[in-house]
Amino acid sequence: MSVSAAPISARAKNVNRAEVVDQNFSEFVRNYEGPVSPRPALVDPILPDSLCTTQDFLALFQSQLNSRHLDLMARVLRVQNKVFYTIGSSGHEGNAMVARLTRHTDPAFLHYRSGGFMAERFRKLPGMDPIMDSALSFAASKDDPASGGRHKVWGSKPLWVLPQTSTIASHLPKALGTALAIAQGKRIQHKLPIPDDSIVVCSFGDASANHSTAQGAFNAAQWAAYQQLPAPVLFVCEDNGIGISTKTPSGWIGNSFRHRNDLAYFYANGLDLAEGYEQVARAVHHCRTTRKPTFLHLRTARLMGHAGTDFEVEYRALEELLAAEAQDPLLRSAEIALASGLFDKTTLLALYEATRVRCMAAAENADKRIKLTSLAEIIEPLAPYHAEKVTAEAKRADYAERRLEIFGSAEKLPEKQPPKHLAIQINNALFDIFCKYPETLLFGEDVAAKGGVYTVTKGLHKAFKSGRVFNTLLDEQTILGMAQGYANMGMLPIPEIQYLAYFHNACDQIRGEACSLQFFSNGQYRNPIVLRMASLGYQKGFGGHFHNDNSITALRDIPGLIVACPSRGDDAASMLRTLMALAKVDGRVCAFLEPIALYMTKDLYEAGDGQWLFAYPPLDQAMTLGEGRVYHEDATDLLIITFGNGVPMSLRAARALETQHKIKIRVLDLRWLQPLNAEFIGKHAGECQRILIVDEGRRSAGVGEGIITAIVEAGFGKKPIARVVGEDTYTPLAGAATLVLPSDQSVIDGALALLKS
């Protein structure tokens, strides 16, 4: 049985398509003259041979109606400025079947056309109201339980729907990561926050399936399955045949995904509850029982345009619009409801109108609720920081027995060893972190048996095994997606991006996904991640720009992200303790930039002096977020503000200038690049006569610009200020690299020029 034709006569092109879709339903019901069967019992199939029972159908149909009238409500009230989001779910209401056939403890990462799914998942727990909760989100009310009024998002903490913005495939890597984390948690005996036979639901559109991020996630899922790694993710491609105005070629999704290795393909008719239910059930069952990635190709339609501002008549012929509207899944559901004898025309129309009244009333109620009215309210969940708790956690040292077991004896503990260079200190700190936090994982390219390109993770794999230290495939988006997945499951991930330049391949996984989660979930969800990256320049004779990347700007402008950059080993160990505490206590996302050229540096002034080797800091020593280091604090002739490679460079320049010109120079190592400690910068700028900024980043949009802003805002902008910075260019190969980056001599020259001003 199917709806055979458009239920009403063709309408003029300038008619509001939402009105057409709305009127179509009522006219279809009033004009229905098909056969009517005796009313089935609740446990009986809604139609012969359907797996969908009458009870299932009643729930699903009401969820479809709820979703549809929320869409209609949004179109009506947007023009009254009472609703602030009009991307609707009309034509996609069949995704309610996915919600009914999965559990509320199956984490869900949803497409923005998931109104039907959400309405149905709300049934999983008593006392929840999908219409009011959705209306609060549409109205950007502070009472919105998903985001607190920060965005219209599908989300619910008790229903395990993780809020996210209107993404284009960027949620697929973290959905896969969450699926992988379910099995990983069991392997390391970590208590999961969900049942260990859970699956992960991830929905998206047919157009988004073509995005490189989506393709990377599919490939990574297949890669995992090929190696017999459990990855129970249900990819739900809601195929409506069009992406805004660009049509998907007919048959593209099916032909593209039907024959992929290690990615089981299922097709379901999302326009027909009676037919599609069994098909969806088979896909869910396969995913849950095999623990393998599963692709559900769900047929849908797009009604009423992409959003309220989208005038489809500009790019779709009227005949095409009418054909799409004839596929409306609510018309098919109405036909089933009438033909089965479940409703007569009068009661069905009454139900339709009652749902409209309820949605409109909820929206009017939501409009009257309080909105976010202050900056403090808006940013409250973005970057939580409980300084005392973080410090206490960073200094916690109650894992001595485990340390002795791992290091071998008290004499072999790192604090008992002679001063060491940066790479060894980071390695020792990671060993300590793994002893302290059994939920910690470290992963990336070549980090396991090899110990990383620079051997910084050497020995961790042998000591803590592949359950906690492991290699990934070569895809930064997958690495960062996995990190978010592990964080979702309560673990503390330390992903490694092999070089800073490679981060830019996957920046949106941090910018658009990881760092936004606390903000858009109003602090209900979080992504505790400490991201390690071999960074910056000065690899002599090696690498070019991919291995000498000094672009820090892409990190510093991500809201909520902490960016740390040590210049010496003892600082690195203390900073890592603090970063892990920030992740553990406040759920923060942190980036740790490890200067490659300083990994093995032992000397400062002359070969063999050993002055860049430092003792391992005691376990109860940690560093406050934003705390900088001061060298030659009594000097006031000139202040040099720097970080990373610039620190030893500036110290050498300072000694040369004092020796040759009797100039006393104070050097500040910022250590924390985001957020910048403006108070620290301002205090020392006020105490010195002149200020030189040594920034190995680029001239445009580098850290130096932020430092100057802090100086000016502190009231010291009239003091002589200059910069020695990297140039606005990619870093060339071999010795030519030194021509575009600061050097000892350029710091000396910059200081002398400033002192003459």
N, C-alpha and C positions, 0 to 999 in steps of 0.2 A: 504494500500500500504506500502510495506517495502522493504528494501534492503535485498535480499534473500541470498546472498553469498558474500564471499570475491571477490572484483572486479578484482583482478589480481592473477596471479599464485603464488604459495608458493615461498617465497624468502629464501635464505640461512640464517642460524642463525647468521652469522657474519655481516649481512647487518645492517647499521644504521637504526634503526626503525623510526627515524624522517624523513629520506629520504623516507622510505616506505610509511608512512602516507601521506607525501606530494605528492608523485607520485600516490598514490591511488586515490586521488581526480581527478587529471587531467585524468587519465586513465578511471575512472568511467564515467566522463562527455563525453569523446570522444567515449566511447563504448556504450553509452545509446541508446537503440532502443525501449523504451517503448512508450505507447500512449501519445499524446500531445493534451490537451484541448485548446479551445479558451482562449485567455488571459483574466483574470478576471478584473473587475473594482477594484479600490483601496478599496472601501467599501465592496466589496463582500468577502465571505469566500475564503481563498486560496485553500481549497479543500471542496467539499460538506460536510455539517454537521460540519465543524470546526468552533469554535468560533474565531479562528485566522483569521483576515482579511488579504487581500493582502497587505495593508499598514503596518499592524503589521509584517507580514512575511518579507517584504523587509527590515524593520529596524532591525529585529532580525537576519536575515541572514547576513546582513552587520556587525553587532556586532559579530556574530560568526566568520566571516572571519577576522575581526580585531584581535580578540583574538588568533585565530589560527596562523596568521602570526607573531604576537608578540612572540609566542612560538617558531616558526621556526627561527625567527631572533635571539632569545636568544641562541639557540643551535649553530647557525653558528658563531655568533660573540663572544661567550664565549671563544672559542679557540684562538681568536685574542686579548683577554683581553680587549675587549670593552664593555662587558656585564658581570655582576657579580651575576646573579641569573638565575637559569634554572628550578626551579619547575614550571611546566606549567599547563595550564587549558585545554589541549586537551582532548576531550571526555566529558568535563563538560560544554561545551558552552551553553547547554540548560538552565543554570542558568540565561541567559539573559532574559528569560521569567519572572523570579521573579522580575528583575529590571523594566521591562516594566510595570508590573501590580502593582507595588508599586510606591510611590512618592519619590521625591528627599528629602523630609522632613521626611521620615521614616528613623530613624537612622539605620545604617547597620554595623554589626560586621561580617567581612567576613573571610571565609576559604581562604587559599592561592590559590585555583584553581578558582578564581572568575573573570577571565579576561572577560568572556562574560557578567557577571553582570555589571562590571565597564564600559565596552564599551557601553552598553545599557543605563545605568544611566546617562552617559555623555550627552545623548540626551535631558535630562530633562531641561537643561538650555542652552540658546544660547551662541555661541562663545567659547565653550569649545572643546578641542581636545584630545580625549582619547588616540590616538596613540602617539602624541608627549609627553604628560604628562607621559604616561607609559614608553616610551623610556628613558626619563630623569631619572626615577626611576631605571630602569634596569641598566643604566650607572652610578649610584651613583653620579649624577650631583648635584651640589649645587643649581641648578635651579629647581630641582625636587619640584613641588608644594606640594607634600604630606609630605615628610620627610626632605627636604633640603639636600638630599644625604646621609642620615644616614643609610638607609636600603631600600631594595626593599619592599615596602608595598603598598597594595591597600588602598587608602585614598583620601579624598577630603573634605575640610571644606565646600565649598558651596553645595556639594552634600550629606552632612551628612554621610559620610563614615569615621568612626573613625579609623585612622591608627593603626595597630598593627603588631607585628612580626608574624612569622610562628608558631602560637600557636597550641597546642594539647588540645583543649577543654577549655583552661583557660579563654577564652573570653565569655563563656556561662553565668557565674554568673553575669558579668557586663551587658550583654545584657538583662537578666531578670531584673536586678536592674533598668535599664533604662526604661523598660516597666512598672514596678511598680511605678517609679517616675512620669510617665505621669499622672496617676490618683492621686498620692499623691500631686502633684503640684496643681491640681484643688481643692483638699480637704483643703489645707491651703491657698488658694487664691494666689498662687505664679504664676507669669506670666512666662509661659513656652516659651522656644526659638523655639518651633515647634508647629504646630496645635495640639489641645488637642484630636483630633481623630486619631493621628498618631499611627502607629504600629512600632515595632522594628523587623528588619530582622537579623537573626543570622544563618550563614551557617557553616557547618562542615562536615567532612567525616564519613563514616560508621565505620572506625576503631576508630576514636575519640569518637564516641557515647558510647563506652565502658569505657571511662576514668571515674574515680571516680568524677572528677570535673563536667563532663557532667551529670552524673547520679544525682549528688547533685542538679544541676540546674533544671533538669526535675522534681525531687521530690519537690523542692521548688516551682516551677511553679504550680504543681498539688496541693500542700498545699495551695497556695494562691487562686487558683480557687475553691477549696473545701470550702473555707470560703467566697466565693463570692467577693473576692478582684480582681479588674480588673488587668489583666496581659497580655496585648496584644503583646505577643512575638511570632513571626513566626520562629520556629526552622526548618531550612532547612537542612535535612540530605542528602548530595550528595553521593549516594551509588554506588561506582564503584566496590565493591566486594573485595577490597584488600587494605591493609595498608602497604606500602612499599613492603615487600615480604610476609606478612602474610595474608592469604585469610580469608575473612569474611565468615562464614558458610552460605550456600545458605538458603535464607529465614529468616535469623536471625533478620535483622532490622524490617521487617514487622511483624514477630511473636512477637518480643519484644515490639513493640510500638502500634500495632493495637488495643489492648484492654485495654490500660491504662485508669484508671479513671481520668476524668478532664483534659485530654490531647487529644484533637480531632486529629484524624489521617487522613491524605489525602495522596494518592499515585499519582504521576505524572510521565509520561514517558518523561524524559529529553532528550531522544535521538530523539524525533520527535516533531517538533514545532507545526504541525497541530493537533496532538493528545494531546500533553501535555498542550497546552495553557489553555484549559478549566479547566483542573484539577488543574493547578496552580491558576487560577483565583478563583476557589471555595475556595481554602485554604486561599488566601488573603482576600477574602470577609468574610469568617467566622471569621477570626482573627479580622478584623476591626469592624465588626458589633456586634460581641458578646463580644469583649474585653477580650477574653479568650486565654490562651496559645494554640498554634496550631502546630502540627508536620506535616511537609511536607516531605514525603519520595520521593526524586527525583532520578529516575534511571539515572545513568551516566555510562561512561566507562573511563578507564584510558589508555591513549595512550602515547607512547614514553617514558614510564618509569616514576618512581617517580620524578627524576630530571636528569640533564645531565650526572651525574656520575653514574647513576643507570643502570646496564647492566641486563636487565630483562631475557636474555637468560640463566642466571645462575640459575634462580629459576622458570621459566615458560617455558613450552614446546612450541615449534614452533607452533604447532596446536592451542594452547591456545592463543598465540599472534595474530595469523591470525584471530581467532574468535573474539577477542576483536577489532581488526582493522576493521573487517567487520561491527561492531556496530557504527563506527564513525558517530556522529550526522551530520557532514557536508555532508556525502554521502547521508543521508536521506534528508537533506535540498536541496542538488543539485537535487535529484530525484523529490522533490516537485516543485522546480523552473522550471525544464524542463517539467514535466508532466502537470503542470498548464498552460504552455504556457507563463510564465512570462519571461523566458529567452530561447534563443536557445543556442546550444553548444558553438558557437563562442563568443557570448557576455558574457556567464557565465565564460568561461575560461579567457576572457579578464578582467572581474571583479576580478577574483581570482588573476591574475598576477598583476593587478594594485594595489591591496591591499598589495601584497608582496613588490612591489616597494616602496609604501608609507611607510611601516613599516621599511624597510631597510634604506630608506633615513632619516627617523626620528632618527633611531638608530645612523647612521653615524653623523648626526647633533648633537645628544646628546653627543656623544663621544668627540666632540670638545669643549663642554661647560666646564666651570670652575668646578673643584672639591673642596671638602673641603681640605684645605692645612695647617691648623693650629689647635692646640689643643683648642685655644680659640673659634674658629668657631664651632668645634665639640660639645663642652659642653655648648655653649651659652644658649640653651633652657632647659638644664637639671635642673638647680636649680636657677631660677631667684630670686633676692633679691634686692628690692628697699628699703633700710634701712629707709630713711626719710619718705616715704609714709607708710611703715609698722608701724613705731613709731607713726605717726600721727593718723593712723587708730586705733591702740591699745589704744591710749589715748582719742579717741573720746568719749564724754560722753553726747550726745544729746538725751538721752532717759530717762530723769529723771521722766517725767510724767508716763511713762509705768512702771518704777520701783516702784513708789509709789502705783500704782494700784495693782501690783503683791505682793509686800511685805506688803502692808496694811496701812502703815503710815510712816512718816519720822522717828519716834522713832524706828521702826522695821527694818530700813535699816541696812545691815550688818556692815557698818562702825561705826554705833552708838552702837554696841554691845561690850561686854567685849572681850578680846583676846580669840581666839578659836583654836581648833586643826585642823589638816590637812583635815580630811574628811568633816567637816563643811565648811571650807574655800573653798574647791573645789565645794561643793554643792552651796554655795552662788555665786561663780564665774559663775557656769553654769546658775543659775537663771538670773544673769546679762547679760550673753551672749544671752540667749533666749529673753530678753527684747530688746537687741541691734540689733539682727539679726532675723527678722521674718522668714527668710528662713532657719533657723537652725532646724535640726532634730537630735534627739538622740534615738538610738535603739540598741538592743542587747538582750541577754538572761536575763530575770528577772529584767529589768531596770525600768519597768513601775510602776504598783501599789506597788510592793515589794520595789522598790527603789534601786535595786541592792543587791548583796550578802552582801555588807558592808554598805548599806543604803546611799551611796554617791549620788545617784540620787533621794533621797526621796523628795516627794512633787512636782517634776517636772511634772509628769503625771497629777496630780490633777490640777495644775495651767495652763498647756498648752495643755491638752487633748491628745487624742490618735492620732490626726493628726500629732503631732510633737514629741511625746514620746511614744514609743511602743515596745512591745516584738517581738522577731523574733523566728523562729524555731532554734533548736539546731544544727547549722551548720555554722562554722566560715567562710567557703568559701562563703556561701550565704550572710552573714552579710557584708563582705568586698566587695562582688560583688554589693550588694545593695548600699553601700556607693558610689561606682564609678558611679552607675546609677543616683543617686540623684545629684551627682556633675555634671554629664553630662547635667542635666536639670537645672543647675544654682542654686542649693541649697547648703547649707553648712552642710554636714553631720558630726555628731560626733558618730561614731560607737563605741560600747564598746565590747571588747573581755574580757571575764570574768576573765581569768588568762593569764599571759604571756605564760605559757606552751601551752595554747590552740592556740595561734597565729601560732605556728609552723605547725599546721594542715592546715593552709591556707596562709602560707608565700608568695607563688607565686602570690597571688592576689595583694600584695603590691610590691613585687620584680619585677615580670614579667609584671604586668598590670598597676597598678595605678601610680607607679613612672616612668614608661617608656613612658607614654602617651605624656607628654610635649616634651620629647626628640625625639620620633619617629614622632611626628606631627609638629616638628620645632616650637613649642610654640603655635600652632593654637588651640589645645585642652588642657585642664588641669583638674586635679582632686583635687580640694580643699577639703582635708579631715583632720580632727583632730581625730586620733585614740586613745582612752583611754584604758589602760590596768592596772588592778590590778597586781602588779609585785613584784618580788624579794622575799627574804627569811625572816626568823626570825619570822614566825608564831609559837609561842611557843606551842609545843605539838600537832601540827595539820598539816595535809596536805601531807607530803611527797613531792616528786619532782613535782607533778602536781600543787601544790599550793605554792611551794617555789622555783619557777624557777628563776635562776640567769643567764640564758643564754641570753646575750645582743648582742652577736656577730652577730646573724642572722639578727638583725636590722641594726647594724652599718655598715654592708658592702653593704647595698642597695643604689645604686647611687641616690642622690637627696633627700633621706629621712632625715627629721629632727627628732632627738631623744632628748627628754627633760625628766629630772627626778628631781622633787623637793624633798627637805627634810623637808620643813616646810610650814605651811599653807599660809602665806602671799606671799611667793615666788610662790606657786602653783597658786594662783589667778592671780598674775601678769604675770606668764608664759602662762597661758591659754589665757589671753587677747592678748598676742603677737602671740601665735600660731594661734588664730582665724584671726588675722590681716594678718599673713603670708599666710593663706589659702585664705582669701578674696582678698588681693592685688596681690599676686604672684602665686596663685593657687597651693601652696605647699602641699605636703603630709607630715603629722606630726604624730609622735608617742609620746604619753604622758604616761610615766611610773610612776604609782602611787604606792609608797612603801606601801604595805599592813600593815606591822608592825608599820608604823608611822601614819596610819589613825587616830587612837584614842590616840596616845601618847600625854600626857600633861606635863610630867615632864622630866627634863634633868639629873640632878645630884642626887637628892633624891626624894623619894616619897612625893608628895604634893608640890613640889617647883614651879610647874606651869611654868617652864622656857621654855617649848616647845609649849606654847600657844602664839599666835601673833595676833595683831590687823589687821583687814581687810584693805587692802591698798586702798587709795583714787582712784576714778575712773580714774583720769588722770595720774595714775602711772602705767607704764608698764616696761618691761624688754627688753633690747636689746638682740637680738639673740647672744648667746655666752657669755653673761655677767655672770661672776661668783661672788660669795660672799666670802669675806675675813674676817676671825676671827683672832684677835690678830695680826694686821698688823705690829706692831713694833717688833714682835719677829723674831729672825734670827737664833737661835740655830738649829732649825729643822723645815722643811716645811712638812706638811702632805697634800697630794692632794687626794681628795675623792669625794664621791657623795652619795645621797640616805641615806640608813641606816648608812653608814660609817661616816656621818657628826656628829650626836650626839655621836656616838661611839668614834670618834676621839677627840671631845671636852671633853668628860669625861676622856679619856686617857691623854689629854694635861693638864687638871687640876691636875690629880694625879701625873704626872711627874713633874709639876712645884712645887707642894706641897712637894713632897718627895725628889726631886733631883735638885730643882732650875733650871730646864730646861725651856727655853722660846720657845714655839711652836706656829707657825703660821699654821692655818688650812684654806685650800681652798675648797669651795664647788663648783665643776664645774658647776653643774645644767644642762648644755647642753652637751650631750654625743656624738652627731654627728650633725654638724661638731664640733670637739674639737677646742677650742680656743687656738691654739698653742702659740700665742703671749702672752696671759694671763699666760699660764703655764710657758713659758720661762722667763717672767719678774720676777715672784716670785721665780722661781728656781735660778735665778741669784743673788737674794738678801739674800738667806739663805745658811747655811753651809752644811746641809745635807738634803736629801729628802726621805720621806717615802710615798709610795703609798698604800692607803687602798682601795682595790677593791673587793667588794662583789661578783663580777662576777668570772669567772673561770680563773685558772692560764694560760691556753692556750687560746690565741686569745681574751683575755678579754680587757676591757677598759685600764687596766694598761699598756699593751703593747703599746697602742697609746700614753699614757702619757709619757712613757720613750722615745719613738721616738721623741716626741716634745721637750723633754729636751735635748736630744742628738743633734738634728738638730739646737737647739738654742745655742749650743756650751758649754753646761754644763754637758756633759756626763762623765767627769772625777771626778765630785763630788761624794761622797758616796751616793749611791741610793739603796733602798731596797723596796720589796713589801710584803704586807700582803694581801693575796688573798684567794678566795674560791678554793677548790681543784677540780681537774678534775674528778668529780664524780656526780652522781645523788644525790639529797638531801634525806636522810633517814627520817623516821618518828620519831616523839617525840624528846626527848632530844638529840638523836644522831645527829640531824641536826646541833647542835652547834659545833660539832667536825669537820665539813667540811666547815664552814663559818668563816670569821673573827669575833673576839670578842673584848670586851674592853681589856681583858688581852693579847690577841695576838697582839693587837696594841701596848700596853705598852712594851711587850717583844721585838717586832720588833724595836721599837724606841730605847730601851736600847742597843740592839745588834748593831744597826747602830751607836749610839753615841760612842761605844767603838772602832769602826773601824778607 
